[in-house]
Amino acid sequence: MEELMDILQEFEPGVDFEHCTDLIDGKILNSLEILSLVAEIEDVFDITIPTVEIAPDNFNSAQAMWNMICRLQEEE
């Protein structure tokens, strides 16, 4: 989870990713940042994020992203 937090801080320094639950709905992360974030997560965690997983539910919070990462790692 610490690696994910570091990645998120690179994209939006100063955001409280530990407690924020509306990264997409609150427009904290835009679509271009999400695509870049997907690529970065895939590289760092050695996973493939299918298009169907790129949804607000999976990216509205750091915890949701972490849950998705763990689930995808288990599936591979």
Backbone as a ProteinNet text record, in pm:
[ID]
protein_1_A
[PRIMARY]
MEELMDILQEFEPGVDFEHCTDLIDGKILNSLEILSLVAEIEDVFDITIPTVEIAPDNFNSAQAMWNMICRLQEEE
[TERTIARY]
82.7	0	87.3	203.2	291.6	339.1	369.5	410.6	299.6	176.6	61.9	48.6	62.8	52.2	160.1	281.4	389.6	354.3	298.9	258.4	152.2	52.6	-56.3	-5.2	87.6	143.1	219	277.8	345.3	244.7	125.8	23.4	-41.9	-75	-144	-86.4	26.9	86.5	-12.1	-10.7	-92.9	-231.8	-275.8	-407.9	-396.4	-494.1	-496.8	-554.5	-471.2	-516.2	-558.7	-508.7	-544.2	-693	-749.8	-888.4	-984.1	-932.9	-1017.2	-1090.3	-1221.1	-1301.1	-1375.9	-1337.2	-1404.2	-1303.8	-1198.7	-1093.4	-1146.1	-1239.9	-1300.3	-1422.3	-1514.6	-1638.8	-1611.5	-1507	-1471.9	-1379	-1349.2	-1264.1	-1122.8	-1074.3	-937	-840.1	-878.3	-802	-883.3	-820.1	-891.1	-863.1	-927.8	-918.5	-776.1	-703.2	-565.1	-478.3	-499.4	-424.2	-458	-584.3	-624.4	-551.9	-546.7	-476.6	-327.9	-266.6	-125.8	-108.3	-203.4	-200.1	-212.6	-299.8	-316.8	-183.2	-118.2	10.4	115.6	119.9	217	190.3	64.4	27.7	63.2	34.3	67	216.9	297.2	443	494.5	452.6	505.3	461.5	335.2	282.3	279.4	330.4	340.8	206.5	104.8	-29.2	-82.1	-188.6	-260.9	-398.1	-434.5	-566.3	-656.8	-750.8	-841.7	-927.6	-968.3	-1050	-1173.2	-1235.2	-1356.7	-1330.5	-1206.3	-1170.8	-1148.3	-1135.6	-1111	-1246.1	-1292.8	-1423.9	-1410.3	-1497.9	-1489.9	-1483	-1556.6	-1554.9	-1415.4	-1331.9	-1196.2	-1093.7	-1131	-1034.2	-1078.6	-1189.1	-1236.9	-1156.6	-1082.6	-1000.1	-876.3	-776.4	-654.3	-687.1	-776.8	-813.4	-879.7	-966.6	-1031.8	-928.1	-831.2	-724.6	-643.2	-611.7	-533.2	-609.1	-738.3	-819.3	-817.1	-826.9	-823.2	-685.9	-579.3	-443.5	-426.7	-467.5	-453.2	-534.4	-655.5	-742	-679.5	-627	-566.8	-437.7	-362.2	-240.6	-275	-383	-424.9	-471.3	-533.1	-585.7	-476.7	-362.1	-256.5	-172.4
-119.9	0	126.5	118	234.5	275.9	176.6	207.1	279.7	234.5	298.8	442.1	465.2	601.6	691.9	638	715.9	753.8	659.1	685.3	794.3	783.2	880.8	1020.3	1028.2	1158.2	1224.3	1141.9	1197.5	1265	1206.9	1261.3	1386.2	1382.9	1495	1517.6	1588.3	1614.7	1692.5	1660.2	1734.9	1678.5	1583.1	1522.8	1416.5	1411.6	1312.7	1182	1107.2	984	877.5	886.8	788.3	796	916.1	935	975.7	1016.4	1064.9	948.1	963.9	857.7	904.7	1022.1	1072.7	1127	1050	1094.1	1117.9	1034.2	1050	1141.8	1106.1	1184.3	1329.4	1352.8	1488.8	1558.2	1492.4	1547.3	1582.7	1506	1525.4	1467.2	1352.5	1292.2	1302.7	1349.5	1358.8	1234.9	1226.9	1106.4	1079.6	1183.6	1165	1112.1	1164.6	1116.3	970.1	933.5	794.7	702	738.9	654.9	642.9	752.6	748.8	665.7	679.1	603.3	453.1	416.4	275.6	219.7	292.7	247.5	233.2	328.7	325.7	207.5	185.7	73.3	-58.7	-70.2	-193.5	-221	-116.9	-133.3	-170.8	-96.2	-115.2	-248.6	-285	-405.5	-527.2	-509.2	-618.5	-689.2	-608.2	-660.4	-595.5	-651.1	-590.7	-552.7	-427.1	-380	-380.4	-475.1	-480.2	-353.9	-318.8	-198.9	-197.8	-312.9	-321.8	-280.7	-289.3	-251.4	-101.3	-29.6	114.2	183.7	182.1	235.6	315.8	413.3	495.6	414	304.6	222.9	175.2	152	103.1	214.7	339.2	448.9	567.4	555.7	667.1	683.9	580.6	591	504.2	535.8	454.4	312	297.9	164.3	83.5	147	77.4	34	120.2	83.6	-33.1	-27.3	-133.6	-266	-262.5	-384.3	-442.8	-355.4	-399.9	-460.9	-395.2	-445.5	-584.6	-600.5	-730.4	-838	-802.9	-899.1	-940.6	-843.4	-874.6	-954.9	-929	-1006.8	-1152.2	-1173	-1309.7	-1383.9	-1311.9	-1373.6	-1412.9	-1346.7	-1376.5	-1493.5
0	0	0	65.6	71.8	-68	-152.2	-289.9	-365.7	-346	-411.1	-362.8	-235.2	-180.7	-240.3	-257.2	-318.3	-462.2	-536	-674.2	-677.8	-592.2	-589.8	-554	-459.9	-421	-536.3	-624.7	-742.1	-835.1	-845.4	-934.5	-877	-749.4	-685.1	-546	-538.1	-406	-317.5	-191.2	-96.2	-72.5	-152.8	-133.3	-23.3	65	172.6	117.9	47.1	-18.1	82.7	203.2	304.9	341.4	335.6	378	266.1	153	43.5	-23.7	-42.4	-103.9	-227.9	-279.5	-399.7	-501.4	-524.8	-617	-757.2	-801.8	-934	-924.5	-836.1	-823	-785.7	-706	-665.9	-763.3	-874.4	-980.5	-931.9	-835.3	-788.7	-891.3	-949.4	-1058.3	-1186.4	-1294.3	-1422.3	-1507.5	-1620.5	-1703.4	-1751.9	-1786.5	-1831	-1717	-1597.3	-1481.7	-1451.3	-1469	-1445.2	-1541.6	-1669.2	-1767.3	-1733.5	-1692.9	-1653.3	-1526.7	-1435.4	-1310.7	-1337.7	-1428.1	-1466.1	-1517.3	-1605.7	-1660.8	-1551	-1460.6	-1351.2	-1257.2	-1221.9	-1134.8	-1202.1	-1331.2	-1404	-1399.1	-1419.1	-1417.4	-1278.4	-1179.1	-1043.5	-983.6	-1004.3	-940.2	-1033.4	-1154.7	-1252.4	-1273.6	-1300.6	-1328.7	-1456	-1508.8	-1620	-1568.1	-1588.1	-1545	-1668.2	-1674	-1788.6	-1795.5	-1914.8	-1935.4	-1846.5	-1828	-1746.8	-1601.1	-1555.5	-1417.9	-1402	-1513	-1506	-1489.8	-1365.6	-1329.8	-1200.7	-1180.2	-1058.8	-929.3	-922.4	-800.4	-763.9	-863.6	-838.7	-820.7	-849	-844	-758.1	-686.6	-603.5	-475.1	-435.4	-314.9	-329.6	-248.7	-249.4	-205.1	-108.9	-61	-172.2	-250.3	-361.7	-465.3	-492.9	-586.3	-531.6	-402.8	-340.5	-346.3	-318.7	-325.7	-467.3	-567.9	-706.7	-739	-696.2	-721	-659.8	-535.3	-467.5	-538.8	-578.4	-648.3	-781.4	-856.1	-986.5	-970.9	-865.8	-841.3	-810.7	-737.4	-705	-829.8	-924.5	-1044.4	-1143.5	-1136.7	-1235.4	-1195.4
[MASK]
++++++++++++++++++++++++++++++++++++++++++++++++++++++++++++++++++++++++++++

